[in-house]
Amino acid sequence: MNDELLNILGSVVLNATPLVIASLGETITERAGVVNLSLDGSIVLSAMLGFVAAYSVSQSGAGSEISLILGVLAAMLAGAIVALIVAIGGIALRRDQVAVGFVLTLLAAGLAQFLGQNFTRIPGPTVPYAPISLLSDIPILGPIFFRHNIFVYFSYVLIFVTWFWLFRSRRGLALRAVGERPEAAFARGVDVNRQRYVYTALGGALVGLAGAAYSLSIKPGWATPPVMRGDGWIALAIVIFGGWHPFRVVLGAYLFASLRALSTVIQRTPEISISPVLLNLLPWVLMIATLVMVSSGGVERLLRLLPRPIQKMTRNVLRSDPPAALGTRFEAK
């Protein structure tokens, strides 16, 4: 495998990392029964605040490590606060979660551009690359997966921790019960609304971390309009595409990043003459087409063409039923 292809695959892993973190955060939130539709604005606001905090601390004379840590914490706090507003609006104030989230995504994005206007295109601290010794020397896999920075390595850990917590732990079982059958969870002594607040804040903090991954690593700095604008909507689509399962969600994030990389490679190939606008639309169109097929039963019809044993196995893999109590309110009686 030549170096150019390895570099492309490595860039796919790197650029998919914010989508992986944000999508897993939203998966946790929706598994608890809360729809956080503010992702796009939350990522933009967190990216801005994370960069501004890191830049401001570095200007005060603090070391780069301290400034980066405080920047990441500021971004995570911003994401958690935005998510909690959605939860409070839906649980305590009894408002529609989708409407609250949609308004917040517009508000957060506008607020980020207003507050960050004095920090546009200013060089600031960035998270350094930290190849993992021994692992980075493994042929093919090393350059693709182990020559990155802490954000990428954290995403690897987050994938398995999320899966283990959801499907192999008692508290994860309680979390899924809150999103599926809150009445049954309450009857077993689970404080449903408290659980929803906690996991919404946790999911929002991960969305904030995804914003910091953009402005402190993937696309360092802050610019207006934000370069990560629209990725929050993609993360929401990836959660649906992945059927609210961590492994399939991650697969969707890497698939979308691969489509983006493919469009970039095609643009740089002089033999292929396609409008850059159409190429940039390619990942979005394919993602929408996939969602339409999943929601309309198109996948089910395609599966009928396969042998019956393969049908059953594939159907279990592609199963994408949302949590039964997603977006609903629960009142203890």
C-alpha positions as a printed Julia matrix, in Angstrom:
333×3 Matrix{Float64}:
   0.0     0.0     0.0
   1.57    3.31   -1.1
   2.16    6.25    1.2
  -0.42    8.47   -0.49
  -3.24    6.01    0.17
  -2.09    5.56    3.77
  -2.14    9.32    4.24
  -5.68    9.51    2.85
  -6.91    6.74    5.15
  -5.15    8.38    8.1
  -6.87   11.68    7.3
 -10.22    9.87    7.21
  -9.66    8.61   10.76
  -8.55   12.06   11.91
 -11.4    13.98   10.29
 -14.0    11.47   11.45
 -12.99   11.9    15.1
 -15.25   14.9    15.94
 -18.19   13.14   14.27
 -17.46    9.97   16.25
 -17.36   11.85   19.57
 -20.44   13.98   18.85
 -22.46   11.05   17.49
 -21.67    8.87   20.5
 -22.61   11.75   22.81
 -25.96   12.11   21.06
 -26.43    8.32   21.14
 -26.1     8.37   24.93
 -28.53   11.29   25.2
 -31.15    9.72   22.94
 -30.81    6.35   24.65
 -32.01    8.2    27.76
 -35.06    9.45   25.87
 -33.99   13.07   25.17
 -33.65   14.52   21.66
 -30.89   17.13   21.58
 -31.38   18.87   18.27
 -28.95   21.66   19.18
 -25.86   19.74   18.03
 -24.93   21.94   15.11
 -25.0    25.18   17.09
 -23.5    23.51   20.14
 -20.47   22.24   18.18
 -19.89   25.7    16.68
 -20.23   27.48   20.03
 -17.99   24.94   21.79
 -15.35   25.21   19.07
 -15.28   28.98   19.45
 -15.19   28.98   23.25
 -12.61   26.2    23.36
 -10.26   28.1    21.06
 -10.85   31.48   22.74
 -10.25   30.0    26.2
  -7.08   28.21   25.11
  -5.8    31.29   23.27
  -6.56   33.66   26.16
  -4.87   31.44   28.72
  -1.81   31.01   26.5
  -1.56   34.79   26.12
  -1.44   35.13   29.9
   1.82   33.19   29.97
   0.5    29.77   30.92
   1.97   26.7    29.3
   0.43   25.21   26.17
  -0.73   22.08   28.01
  -2.64   24.09   30.62
  -4.2    26.34   27.97
  -5.32   23.34   25.91
  -6.81   21.58   28.94
  -8.75   24.7    29.95
  -9.88   25.17   26.37
 -11.22   21.62   26.22
 -12.97   22.03   29.58
 -14.58   25.3    28.44
 -15.86   23.62   25.28
 -17.26   20.64   27.2
 -18.96   22.95   29.71
 -20.58   24.92   26.89
 -21.87   21.73   25.26
 -23.23   20.42   28.57
 -25.03   23.71   29.33
 -26.69   23.86   25.91
 -27.81   20.23   26.24
 -29.15   20.83   29.75
 -31.25   23.73   28.46
 -32.86   21.28   26.04
 -33.49   18.8    28.88
 -34.88   21.47   31.22
 -37.12   22.8    28.47
 -38.5    19.34   27.75
 -38.7    17.92   31.29
 -39.27   20.79   33.71
 -40.96   23.31   31.39
 -42.82   20.67   29.35
 -41.88   22.18   26.0
 -41.29   20.28   22.79
 -37.67   19.06   22.79
 -37.34   19.29   19.02
 -38.5    22.91   18.95
 -36.24   23.91   21.86
 -33.24   22.2    20.29
 -33.83   23.76   16.89
 -34.06   27.27   18.37
 -30.93   26.65   20.43
 -28.88   25.5    17.45
 -29.64   28.78   15.69
 -29.02   30.82   18.84
 -25.74   29.08   19.69
 -24.38   29.41   16.15
 -25.25   33.11   16.02
 -23.82   33.7    19.49
 -20.57   31.97   18.52
 -20.09   34.18   15.48
 -20.87   37.32   17.5
 -18.61   36.53   20.47
 -15.8    35.15   18.33
 -15.55   37.98   15.81
 -12.41   39.42   17.48
 -10.63   36.06   17.37
 -11.07   35.26   13.69
  -8.07   33.68   11.95
  -5.72   34.21   14.9
  -3.09   31.47   15.36
  -3.4    29.78   18.72
  -2.43   26.61   20.59
  -3.11   23.28   18.94
  -3.04   19.74   20.24
   0.25   18.15   19.12
   0.52   14.85   17.32
   1.62   12.01   19.56
   2.31    8.76   17.67
   2.08    5.71   19.91
   5.42    3.96   20.04
   5.49    0.39   18.69
   1.86    0.59   17.52
   2.65    3.37   15.06
   5.28    1.14   13.45
   2.82   -1.64   12.58
   2.59   -1.9     8.78
  -0.56   -0.3     7.3
  -2.48   -0.12   10.61
   0.15    2.02   12.35
   0.08    5.0     9.97
  -3.72    4.87    9.72
  -4.71    4.55   13.39
  -1.77    5.32   15.68
  -0.05    8.43   14.33
  -2.53   11.0    15.57
  -3.25   13.0    18.72
  -5.1    12.52   22.0
  -8.51   13.33   20.5
  -8.28   10.39   18.11
  -7.07    7.98   20.78
  -9.8     9.15   23.13
 -12.4     8.4    20.46
 -11.15    4.79   20.27
 -11.58    4.39   24.02
 -14.96    6.14   23.97
 -16.33    3.67   21.41
 -15.73    0.64   23.61
 -16.58    2.36   26.89
 -19.93    3.48   25.46
 -20.7     0.0    24.15
 -19.71   -1.65   27.42
 -21.7     0.84   29.51
 -24.85    0.47   27.4
 -24.88   -3.29   26.9
 -22.68   -4.87   29.56
 -23.34   -2.9    32.76
 -26.24   -2.66   35.18
 -26.31    1.15   34.97
 -26.37    0.92   31.2
 -29.37   -1.36   31.44
 -31.08    1.29   33.6
 -30.16    3.94   31.03
 -31.73    1.96   28.19
 -34.8     1.29   30.31
 -35.23    5.04   30.88
 -35.3     5.57   27.12
 -37.43    2.53   26.3
 -39.86    2.03   29.19
 -39.52    4.8    31.76
 -42.54    3.56   33.74
 -40.92    0.16   34.24
 -37.61    1.81   35.17
 -39.38    4.02   37.71
 -41.13    1.0    39.19
 -37.7    -0.54   39.81
 -36.54    2.52   41.7
 -34.8     4.48   38.93
 -35.15    8.28   39.07
 -36.06    8.68   35.41
 -35.82   12.45   35.04
 -32.6    12.64   37.04
 -31.06   10.02   34.77
 -32.16   12.0    31.75
 -30.56   15.18   33.07
 -27.29   13.38   33.82
 -26.98   11.6    30.49
 -28.09   14.65   28.51
 -25.37   16.7    30.21
 -22.82   13.93   29.54
 -23.82   13.67   25.9
 -23.7    17.45   25.56
 -20.23   17.54   27.1
 -19.05   15.06   24.46
 -20.59   17.25   21.75
 -18.62   20.14   23.24
 -15.48   18.01   23.14
 -16.14   17.42   19.44
 -16.21   21.19   18.96
 -12.86   21.51   20.73
 -11.47   18.75   18.5
 -12.23   20.95   15.5
 -10.8    24.26   16.71
  -7.82   22.84   18.6
  -6.84   20.01   16.26
  -8.66   19.2    13.02
  -9.16   22.76   11.74
  -7.18   24.87   14.23
  -8.4    28.35   15.07
 -11.68   30.15   14.6
 -13.17   31.54   11.39
 -16.44   33.1    10.31
 -18.41   31.39    8.88
 -17.39   28.35   10.96
 -15.74   25.59    8.96
 -17.51   22.91   11.03
 -20.97   24.32   10.34
 -23.37   21.57    9.29
 -21.5    18.73   10.98
 -23.94   18.73   13.9
 -26.76   17.81   11.54
 -24.56   15.1    10.08
 -23.91   13.72   13.57
 -27.67   13.56   14.17
 -28.15   11.71   10.89
 -25.33    9.32   11.77
 -27.06    8.4    15.04
 -30.18    7.41   13.08
 -28.1     5.68   10.41
 -26.3     3.73   13.13
 -29.5     2.6    14.81
 -28.48    4.08   18.18
 -25.74    1.45   18.5
 -22.15    2.66   19.18
 -20.39    0.43   16.66
 -22.79    1.2    13.81
 -22.72    4.9    14.68
 -18.93    4.91   14.41
 -19.17    3.07   11.1
 -21.46    5.84    9.83
 -19.01    8.53   10.97
 -16.09    6.86    9.17
 -18.25    6.31    6.08
 -19.15    9.98    5.89
 -15.52   11.04    6.4
 -14.5     8.6     3.65
 -17.0    10.16    1.24
 -15.59   13.59    2.03
 -12.07   12.35    1.41
 -13.18   10.77   -1.86
 -14.66   14.05   -3.07
 -11.4    15.83   -2.18
  -9.32   13.27   -4.07
 -11.55   13.58   -7.14
 -11.2    17.37   -7.07
  -7.42   17.01   -7.1
  -7.49   14.59  -10.04
  -7.18   16.57  -13.29
  -8.43   13.67  -15.41
 -11.85   13.87  -13.71
 -13.81   17.01  -14.5
 -16.7    17.35  -12.04
 -18.0    20.53  -10.44
 -16.56   20.99   -6.91
 -20.03   22.01   -5.75
 -21.46   18.65   -6.8
 -18.57   16.79   -5.19
 -19.08   18.6    -1.89
 -22.74   17.64   -2.02
 -21.95   13.95   -2.6
 -21.57   12.9     1.08
 -24.77   14.72    2.04
 -26.78   13.22   -0.82
 -25.64    9.68   -0.07
 -26.35   10.11    3.65
 -29.86   11.4     2.92
 -30.47    8.55    0.48
 -29.39    6.03    3.11
 -31.69    7.55    5.73
 -34.61    7.51    3.29
 -33.98    3.84    2.49
 -33.82    2.92    6.17
 -36.98    4.85    7.1
 -39.02    3.8     4.06
 -38.3     0.09    4.28
 -36.07    0.04    1.19
 -33.39   -1.9     3.04
 -35.94   -4.5     4.08
 -37.0    -5.02    0.47
 -33.39   -5.44   -0.62
 -32.81   -8.0     2.1
 -35.56  -10.2     0.66
 -33.31  -10.88   -2.33
 -30.72  -12.57   -0.08
 -30.78  -16.16    1.26
 -32.86  -16.51    4.43
 -29.96  -17.11    6.92
 -28.14  -14.05    5.59
 -31.38  -12.07    5.75
 -31.75  -12.75    9.45
 -28.14  -11.92   10.28
 -28.12   -8.73    8.2
 -31.48   -7.61    9.57
 -30.12   -7.81   13.12
 -27.07   -5.79   12.12
 -29.08   -3.09   10.32
 -31.9    -2.9    12.82
 -32.54    0.79   13.6
 -35.49    1.11   15.94
 -35.32    4.33   18.0
 -35.77    4.22   21.79
 -39.51    3.82   22.37
 -39.77    6.79   24.76
 -37.53    9.11   22.74
 -38.7    12.71   23.02
 -41.51   11.94   25.47
 -42.04   13.36   28.96
 -42.26   11.26   32.09
 -44.18   12.27   35.19
 -43.9    10.19   38.33
 -47.26    9.21   39.79
